[in-house]
Structures are given as C-alpha cells and as structure tokens.
C-alpha cells in the first residue's frame, strides 16, 4: 500500500532513543579554533617577521607584502599536514548562493619520489573555470578563465570528512578581465567604502583616525525533519519546500514550541553542530526552538563583517552535514511549509570606530552628538535607498515569506522605539524641550540624557529595527548569503556618511553644534516617513506606507529591476563596489535563477500531481464505485447515498485535478506568472483532497508527521 513507507518511518522514529551517533562527542571549549590558521597558529608556524607583516594586514588593513607569500604558504601547509590534511582548495562564493571548491593534493613528484609541496603562488591565486558559474554574460563558454585570489583577512581552516581533511583558503573570485564573479569581492569593496566614509565623518568631530570595524551577528533559522519523510517528498528533495500539504489542525497556534524544551535527538544534534563550529573558530552562542514546530535557531557572537559572512556559509554547511549524520534533513528554504512560520536570517549590523560602537548612545555631549549624527545619516540612507534594501532580500523563497507570520512585510521601514522616536521628534521640531526621560535636547551641551543600550523594545514586524546598539535587518531569508544585504547596507550608509561629512566640514568651529542641530533637523523632516514604530502586519500599514510614498515591491521581479537604474548604478560605481557590467550581470543572474526555480517547482508539482496524487485518488474513487455497485446489486438501501455522494466528490475532484494538471503543463511553456497561478490552483485542489482521501491511501508524508515526529 502507498502508505507503508510513511507508516514504517513513523514506527522507526518512534523507536529511536535520540542518542548521538557512535563516536560523537559534546562541544568542548578547549577545541575552539583548533582547525583554524589563526593568529596563535600563525605565530607558532611563521617566521616572526612574516607573522608581524601578515598580522598588520589582517588587523590594520595594510597592503599584503608579496614577499611573505612563500613563508605563509609553507607554514600553512605544515600546519595543515599536522592537522591531517592532504589536500588544499581555494574556497570561494560564486553567484550560485553556495560555496565552491576544487581540491588539489599537496603531492608533487619527479617520477620516482613524492613530496608534499605548496607554493606562494598556490596560496595567492587559483584558476577555476569561470564560464561554468553564473556570470550574467561576463563570461562565455569560450571565455573560461577566472581567478581566485587569497583573502588574508579571513583565516584558512580545515574541513574534515570521514577519512581525511582539506585545507580551505578563503578567496575572492573574479574574471580574466577583472570583474567580480562572487559575493566576497563586492563585500570587501563596500567595507572599504564605509570605512573611508566613517573616517571622514569622524574627523568632523575632531577625532583622530581609528580603525573602522563593521560587525555582524547573523541569526540563522532552519527546520529539521526526519530524512525518511524527506526522501518520500519529491518536492522537498528538488525544490526545498512542500508544493503540496494541508496544514494540520494544530501547528503553531498554541505558541508552545518557541523556547520550549529541546528534544533529545535535536539537542544531541545541536551539541555536535557547536563542536564542529567551535573547532572552526565560529562563536556559536545561542540555540533554541523557534516559533514553528520542527523549527530552530542558531546565533553567533558578533564578528567582523567579512569573517561573519564566511562563517555563516560554514554554519549552513555544518548544519546540513551534521543533520545527515543524525538522520535529519536541515531545511534552509524560507518557506518550506505553507501556513506556518518561515525562516529568516536576522542581520544584526553595527559600525565601530576604534573601540567606540557608533550605534551606542553616549554618556557625554560629544558622544551623543556623534550618535545622533550617525542615526540621522542612517535614517536618510534607508529612506533614500529602501528600493535597494528590498532588492537585497529578494528571491523565489523569500517571496513566500515576507509579510507572512513572523517575517516583516516587503515595505522597508525603520523602527526606533518610543525613546529614540521622542528624541527624533524633538530634533524635527527644533525646540529645546524636556523629553519623556528628562533633560533637554540641544546638541553640544549636556542635552541628550544617557540612554541605556536597550533603549528600545523589539518589533518583530519591522524590516529594519534599532535594537540598542545595532540595527537588525530582519528581512533576509534563511538560505541567502549574508554578503548581499550587507553590500547594499554598507554602500548606502557610506554614501550618507560622505554626504554628511561634506556638509559638516563646512561648519565654522564656533557654530558647529548649532549648525549640526539645524542640519539634523532638516534630515529628520525630509526622511521621517521611513520611521514606523507600529504593527507591520496591520491592514492599514500598507495603505499608510503608500501615502508616505514608500516603495512596495511585492515580488522578486519588481524588486530586481532597481539594480539597473542609472541612479543606482552610479551610486555603486561612485564607491567602486560594482561596475556597471557587474551590477547588470547580477540582475541577469538573479532573474534567471528566479525563472529556473519557478519552472522547476512547476515541473515537480506536475509530476507529483499526475504520478502520485491522481493514481491514489483514482484508486480510492474506484473502491467507492465498486462498493456502490455491490451495494446496489444486493439492493442495500443503507449507505448507498453516502457512497454515491463521496464517489461524486472524488470523481469531480479527479476531473478538476486533471484539468489543472493540463493547465500547469501549458503554463510551463510560458512566463513565471502563469506558472505561479497554475501552481496555486493545483495546490488548493490537492490540499483539499488530502482531507478526503483515506490516510492509508495518501502517498505523501503529511505536515503532522514531518513537523511533529522527529
């Protein structure tokens, strides 16, 4: 019977003890960073002079001295071999949304003898086939050459597998003609742009040059389901989400999963994930049950942005690989289950100048003036470039998530909370006035009262919320690399900082604070429309947002178009984050990715409907017709009406399912809009059938099994 695999899976899971796989060990703080070529390893394995030069590049941003490449390569090889590695790879991030690697052995031979070798050239540059990755026209099949270039600011690390290990060297990836083909290169450029702009702005406050550090703490949400269910779901297997499935009577309505007791099998999995991450120097800090059943979250301690983005790619990989060892599948799709909470990647972003977090409200007049200046510049940046921020989180998966359940709506707005909103309100009015928390708001004197770090509440419906000493960008999807949103965020804030610095540099010292207050007042008046502290799910918010003139791009297709406007291209070219060709190429890559994924979903849904659902419903329909025929032949009066009614319902549903399958088949020859419409219609029919076909005849694992049995 079609249900046997489902029932066998349920039985097997029920008999599990939730123990860890043989040999699995708990996380150990002593293992932290042991598989990372960090400063401790560098100092041990490198000559002192080479170590000092490399450290100056990593910590101080000084140009890399090419003369040390040979020493670094030799030390890195010796360290990696001591850790069990026999191969190396340039680890990079093409526009696929995943990482890429090509392994080469350390082995060299003269025909008779073998040695282990790794040169400075091997370290600094590699040459993968660039035409085999998405490039949006930057590379053609006959133009295959591309380069990977060592990023010394992100340390090399060891990736382990069942019977060996590989040295992974984080690299940028560019074409033979120099265009960025990856996500790391624009990120590094944007970090540099924001750093330069921040220094210019801080000079206006008479501060000496300090190192600018952009930091990130990405919260990673994910689902776990048993692998036995996953393998019986062609839609999950090929698209990452369920294309069919009726929500169970109970899912997350009782709010009993969030922060609930973690099941033993999941907790063992989480322990091993932490062990693997700690060995890689990834500071995994928080783990808990999320809102939906079978949904969880992992959050790290804040790190420098480039490193945090690399680490998040590793986090996703470790989650998937560890899940497999525990008989789970880790789902990173933004909306794997319709009708329940989707998964995001909350982007907690801040900027520091020296040891000063610029998003920390200050304890003295100078710090307060800087804080308000930074805050107003970011308000301006978000308002002017809400379209770009929206484009940064677009995608076929996130289209299903944004505005649903716990995700913010697609309209970009900022949340500041009551206390900061009161301060901003006073700035706008330009009148010295006691605020809600005491004191008088005048910049440059003892004005803004000391604000605690958690001077705001949290607003889960806001896409971009101030949360004490950082901004939390809640719109990115769980499967999306962190680099994309942060490239946009860094660039638009750099532009706002540059503009602010140019204005402040013209102020006479004697009138600086008075003119600063007037300038911030103008910014607030012009850009306060972006501030919204209310409920983003409220029916009236979208209408109000439209009245404010805020953009509302509901789909990926709408959101991506903003990447190719002359104004936005000029912005990225100004700060050398993207060239025109690089930005247009990304538009092409992301559009093609969207169309391909929608078509794959349509083809998978059609196959399931025709080859799994229709036969199961037809078989049940046949049973009812046979039963009805026997009852009538025996002249039974009882039950025949019910059999006839149920057979008619299923027969009519079969006709509808057949028509909708044909409609989906035709839609697959057209554009994405038709495919999506046909998908929604056939899903509604199949999900309704799931409620009528006997459980022992339904061919797919149901939501109640996947979400609750693990």
N, C-alpha and C positions, 0 to 999 in steps of 0.2 A: 504494500500500500504506500501511497505517496507520502504519508506522514511518518513512516517508520524511522527515517533518519532524524527527523525532528524529535521524535519521542526518545530515540536512543541517545541523542545528545543531551536532552533534559535529564535522563536517567544517569548518564555518565557524570554530568556536572554535579548532580545531587549526591553522588557517592564520593566526590572528591573531598579531601581533607583540608585543602587550602594550604598545603605545605609548600615550601620553596623547592625548586628543582635540586637534584643531588649536586652537592658541591657549592651551592650558592651561599654566600657569606653576607652578613649585615654590613651596612656602611660603617667605615672606620675613619675617624678624623685623621689618624696617622697616615692614611693613604692619600690625603689631599694633595693634588698636584703632582703625584709621583710619575705620571705619564705625560708630563708637560716639560718642554725645554724652557723652563722659566729662569728667572734671574739666579736662583740657587744653583740650578744645573749649569747655566752658562758660566757662573763664577768658578765652578768646580772643574769644568772641562775646557774652558777657553784660556788662552794666554791673557794675562792681566790687561795689557794694552788693548787687545781686541775686545775684551769684555767691557772696558770703560767706554770705548767708542760705540759699541752696539747699544749699551745702556743709554748713552747720550742720545742716540737716535730714537730709541723707544720712549724714553721719558721726556726728553727735551725737544723732540721734533727736529733735531739736527739732520742734515743730509747724511745718508749712509756712505761711509768710506768704502769704495770698491776694493781697496787693498786688503780688507779683513775678510773678504768672502771666502778665500781658501781656508783660513783658520776656522771660521764659523762652520763651514761645510764639514771639515774634518772632525771638529768637536761634536757636531750634531750627529754625524754618522757613528762615532764611537759611543756616544751616549745612547743612541737608538739601538745599536747592536747589544749593548749591555742590558737593555730592556727587552731583548728578544726579537727585535725587528730584523728582517732580512731584505725588505724592500722599502722603497720610498715613493711618494706621489706628491704632485702639486695638487692641492685641494682647493677647488675654486667653485664659484657660484654663477653658472650661466643663467640665461633668462628662462630656464625651464621651471624655476621655483624650487629646485632641488640643488644638491651639491654634485660635483663631478670629480672624478679621479681616474688616473691611468697609472697603474703600478709598474715600477721598474725595479729590478733587483739591483742590489749593490754589487752583484757579481761582475767581475771582469776577468778575461782570460787571454793568455798569449798562445793558446793552442794546447799547452801542456799543463800549465799551472793556473790555478784560480786564486784571485784575491778579491777582497771587498773594497770597493772604491766609490767615492762620492766627491766630486769636484765643486769648486766655487761656481762654475758655470751651471752644473746640475742644480745647485741651490737657487741661483738667481733667476734662471729663465728656463722655460719648457716650451715645446711647440706642439700643442694638440691640434687636431683637425677642426678649424673654426667653422667650416661650412656645414658640419653635422649638428650644430646647435642653432637654436632660433637666433636670427640676426636682423630680421625685418629688412632684408635687402642689403645689409652691409657686407655680407659675404655670399658668394655664389659657389656652386659645386666645384667650378673650375678655379675658384679662388680660396683654396683650403687653408692657407697658412694663418695661424693665430699664435699668440704668445701668452704664456702665464708668467707673471713677474712676482717674485717673493715680496710679501708684506711683512717686514721685520717687526711691525708694531703688534702683530698677533702671533703669539708663540707657537712654534711647531709642537706637535703632540703625537702620541702613539694611539693607533686604533688596533684593537685586539680582535681576533677571531678564534675559531675553535682550536687551531693548531699553529698559530703564528701571530705576527704583529707587523704593522706597517707604519713607517714614519710619514706623517702628513704635514705638509708645509703650506700654510695658508697663502694664497696668491691672488693677484688681480688677473683678469683675462681680457686681452684686447686683440684687435685685428692686426694684420700685417701693416695696414695703413694708419694704425694708431687709435681707432675708435674703440670705446669701451663696449665690450660684449657681455659684461657681467653686472652684478649688483654691487660689488665691493668698490670698484673704481669710482663711480659717482658718489658713493657714500664718503669715501676718503676726501674727494674734492669738496663736498658740502661741509664736512667737518672743518676743513681748512678755511673755507669761506666764512663760516660762522666764527671761527677763532679770530680771524683778522678783523671782522666787523666788531666783535666784542672788545678787542683791544682798543680800537678807535673810540668806541663809546666810553670805555673806562678812562681814557686819557682826558675826556671832557670833565671828569670829576677829580682830576689831578692825581690819579692813581698811577703808580709805576707799573711797567709791563710785568705781567704774570702769565703763567701757563693757563690756557683756556681748556677746560675739560668738559666735553658733552657726555652726560651719563644716561644710562638706560637700565630700567628694570622691567623686562617683559614677562607678564603673567601668561602662562601657557595653559589653555583649557583643552581637554580631549575627552573622548569616550573610550571605554573598554567594553568589548563584547567577546563572548567565547568564540574561539576560532571555528568550532564545529557549526555554529549558526552562520558565521560569516561565509564559509565555503558553500553553504546552501543558498546564498543570496547572490545571484549573478550581478544584481545592481550594485551592491556594496563592493563586490570584487572588482568591478570595472569602472565605477564612477565615484566610489567613496560615499555615496548616500543611497538611501532607500527610495526608489522611484515609486514603489507601492507600499502600502501598510496603513491599516486603520489604527489610530491611536487607541490604546486600551482605556477601559473605564477609569483606571487610576494610573496617573503618570506622575506629574509633579505638583498637582493641585494642593496637596496637603502640606507641601513645603517641609517634608520630613527627611529629605536626603541631604540638603545643604548643611555642611558642617556636622553631619551625622557620624556615628561610629563607622569606621572604615572596615570593611570585610577583610577577613584574614588573608585570603588569597590576593586581594588587591594590595593590602599592606605589605605583604612579602614582596610583591612586585615593586612597590614604591621604594622599599628599602634597597633593593638591588639597583634600581634606577639611580638612587642617590649615591650608592657606592661607585657606580660607573662614572657618574658626573663628577664626583669629588676627585676621583683619580685623574680626570681631565681638567682639574682646576676650575670647574664650574660650580659656583657657590649656591647650589640648590638649598633653599631655606624653608619654604612653606609647601605643605601638601594638604589637601583636604577634598572632601566630597563637594561637588558643585551642585547647582540647583536641580538639574535633571537627574533622574535615576541613571546609573552607569556613567555619569559624567564627573570628571575630576579636574583638579588644577595643580600646577606646579609653578612656584615663583622663586626666582633667584634674588640674591642681594645685588644692588646696583653695581654696574661696572662701566668702564669707559665704553662709549657707544660702539665703536668698531669691533671691539672684543665681544661685547654683549651680543651683537648681531651674529658673529661667528658662533658664539656659544649657543645661541638659540637654535641655529641649524643643527648643531650637535645634539641639543636636548631632544629635538623631534626625532632624530635618528636613533638615539638611545632608547627613547620611549617605545618606538616601533620594534626595535630588535629585542628589547627585554620582554615586551609583551608577548612576542612569539615564543620565547622560552617558557612562559607561564601558560601557554595555551590560549592567550588572548590575541585579539587584534586591536591595535590602537587606531582609532578613527580621528583624523585631524580635519575632516571636512567641516565647513562652517555650519551646515545644517543636515546632519546625517539622518535625522528623524523628524518628520513633519509634525508640527503641533506641539513640540517640546522645545526646551531651551537649546539655542545654538551655541557654538563655541567661538570665542574670540581670543585675541592676543592683546591684552591691555598694555599700551605703550607708555610707560612712566618715564618721562623725559625731563631733564633739567640741565642747567649750564652752570659751571663753577669757574671762578676767576681766582687763581691761586687756591687758597683754602676756603674762599667765600662762595657759598651757594647763592647765586644771584636771584634765586627764587625764594630765598629765606627772608621774610620780613625782618627788618633790622631793629637794633636796640638803641640806635643813636640817630641824630638828624641826617648825617651823611648816608648811612646805610639805608634809611627809609627813603631818601631821595632817589638812591640808585634802584631800590626795589620798585618804587612806583614808576620810574622811568622804564625799567625792564618790562614791567607789567603792561604799561600802556603801549609799548612798542609791539609786544606780542598780540595785544588786542587788535592793533592796526593790521598786523601781519595776517592774522586769522580771518579778519573781515575782508581784506583785500584779496585773499587767495583761498577762500573757502572752496572754490571750484577745484583747485589743485589738491587740497587735502582730501576731498571726496574722491578724486581720481586715483589717489594713492591706495585706497582700500577697496577698489572695485574688483569684481571677479564673479564668475558664474556661481561660486559657492556663497559668497557674501551677499549677493543679490537676494538670496533666500533668507538671510539672517537679519540684515539691517532693518530695524523697526519692529522686529518680532521678539516677544518675550523680554529677555534681559538685554538685548542689543539696542544701542541708540538708533534713532532714525537717520535717514540718509541726508537730512538737512544738517549742515555743520553749524554748531553754535558753541558758545563758551559758558561754562558755569564757574562763578566766582564765590558763591555763598553770600550770606547776609552781611557779614562784617566787611569784606572787601568791596562788595557792591555798594555799601554805605560810603566807603571811602571814595570810590569812583564817582558816586552821585555828588559828593561834595566837590570833587575836582571839577565836575561838569558845571556846577552852579557858580563856582568861583567865589564862594563866600566863606570866610572863616566862620566856623560853626561847630559847636560841640557835637561829636558823633555819638553813636549808641554806646560806645565803650569808653567814653571820656576823652579829654584832650581836644585840641583844636587843630584842624587840618590846615597847616601852612608849611610848605616845603622849605627846608633850610633852617628852620628853627626847631625848637622842641615841640614838634607838631603831631605827627602820627604816633599814637601810643604804641608801645611794644606789643606786637601781635604774637600769639603762640604759634608754633609751627603748624598745628592743626587748627587753623583759624577758619576752616570751612567744614561743612558737612560733606557727605558724599552723595553724588547724584548719578545713579546708575543709568539714567536715560540721557545723559549729556554726552555728546561725542568727545568734547574736549573740556575737561574739568580740572580746575585748580584744586589740589589736594594737600595743601600745607607748605610743601617746599618743592613741588614739581607739578607738571601738568600731566594728566592721564588721558591719553588719546585712546578711547575705548572702541573706536570703530574698526581697527584692523581685524581681519579674520584669522582664525587659528592656524590655517595652513600657510598663510602668507609670510614670506621672509620679512624680518623687521627692517631691512635696509630701505625698502621702497618708501614707506611713510616717513622715515627719518631723513631721507634725502630731501623730500619736499619740505618738511618742517624746518630743517636746518637752513635751507635756501631762503625760504620766505622770511624767517626770523633774521637771517643775516642781512637781507635787504632792508628790513625795518630798522635794524640797528645802524646800518650805514646811513640811512636817511636821517635818523635821529642824531647821529654823531655830526653829520654835516650841518644840521641846524644848531646844535648846542655849541659847536666850535665857534660860531659867530657871536655868541653872547659875551658882553663885557663881564669881567670877573665880578665887579661891584653889583651888577644887576642879575647875576647868573640865576639865583634861585627864584627871583620874581618872574623872570622871563621863562624859566623852566616850568613853573607852575602854570603860566599862561599857555605855554605850548602843549603841555599835557592836557590842559582843559580843552584845547581845540581838537586834540586827537580823540578824547572821550566823546565829545559832541558829534564828531564825524563818524565814529565807528562803534558807538554803544549798541547799535542794532544787533551786533553779533552776540551780546551778552543775554543769556536766558537762564534763569535760575529755577524755572518751573518744571513741570512734568512733560518730558518729550513725547510721551505716549498720549497725552491729552488730545482729544479730537480737534480742538481749536488751535493747537500749536501750528499745524501746517498752514492753516489759513493766516494766522498771525505772521508766520515766517514769510509768507508770500507778500503780505502787506509791508513787511520790513524790507523786502527786496532781496531776501536771502535765496541763493540758488537751491534747487531741489532736483537733483539728478537721481531718478528712481532706479535706473538700470545701468549696467556696465557700458552699454552702447552710448548712452548720453554722457556718462562721466568721462569716458576716454577721449572724447572729442576735444576737451580743453587742452590736451597735451600739445596740440598742433596749432594753437592760435599764435599769431605773430607776437602778441604781448607776452605770452608765457615762454615762448622760445627765446625771446630777447632777455627775459629775466634769467634763465638758466645759462645763457651764453655770457651774460654780464659777469657772472661769478664762476665761469669755467666749470660748471657742474655737468652740463650737457652741451654738446654741439648740436646744431640743428639736425644733422643727419642722425645723431644718436637718439634724439628725442623722437623724431619721426619713426625711426626703426622700432622703438619701444611701443609706440602706438600700433604699428603693424603687427608686432609680435603678440601683444595683448589682445588685439582684435581677433587674430587668427586663433589664438588659444581659446578664446570665448566661443567662437563659432564651432571649433572642433569638438569642444567638450559638450556643447548643447547637442550636436549631431550624434555624438557617441551615446549620450543619455537617451536620445530618441530611438536609436537602433537597439539599444539594450532593452528598453521598455517594450518595443515592438516584439522582440524575440520572447521575452517573458510572457507577454500577453497571449501570443499565438501558440507558443510551445509548452507553456506550463499552466497558465490560468484557464485558457479556453478548454483544453482537454479535461482538466479537473472539473470544471463547471459542466461540461457536456456529459461527463460520466455520471455526475450526480443527477443531471436532468434525465438521462436515460434510466437510471434506477427509479426515479419517481414515475416516469411514464410506464415502465414495466409494472411497478406496483399498482398504479392506477388501472392498467389493463387487466391485471389479475383480479383486482377487487371488483371491477365491473363485470368480468366474466363469471365470477362467483355470485354476482348480484348482491354484493355487500352495499348497504346504504350508508353505513357509518365510515367516516374517514375519507371517502372519495372526494368530497368537496374540498377538504384541506389539501389532499394530494394534488387535485386539479389546480387549486389556487397557487400552491408552491411551485408546481411544474410550470405554470404560466409565467410566474415571476422570473424563474430561472431561464425559461425559453426566451422571454422578452429581453432579459439581460444579455443572453448569448448573442441575440441579434444586434443589440446596441454595441457590445464589445467587438463584434465582427466589423460593424460599420466604423467604429472609432479606430480599430486597428488599420483598416484600409485608409482612413483619413490621415493617420500618423504616417503611414507608408508614403502617401502622396506628399505630405508636408516635408518629409526628409529630402525631397528633391528641391525644396525652396529655401527661404530665409529662416533665420532663427525665430522670428516672431510666430510664424506658423507652427514651428516645431514645439515651442513652449506652450502654445494654446492647445495643440493636439495632446501634448503630454498631460496637461492639467485635466482635460476632459476624460482621457482614458484612465487616469489615476482615480478620479472620482467614481467611475464605474467599478473598477477593480476593488477599491477600498470598500465600496458598498457590498459587493459580492462576498468579500471576506466575512461579513456579518451573517450571511445566509448559508454559505456552503458549510457542511459539517466539518468540524475541526479535523477529523481523521482523513479528510479528503483535500485539505488545503495544502498546496505544495511548498509554500514558503514559510520559514520561521517567522513568527509574529512578533509585534512590538513587545507584548507582555513577556515573551521569552527572552528576547535579546536584551531588554532593558532591566530585567529583574533577576534573571537566572545567570549568575556568574560567581 
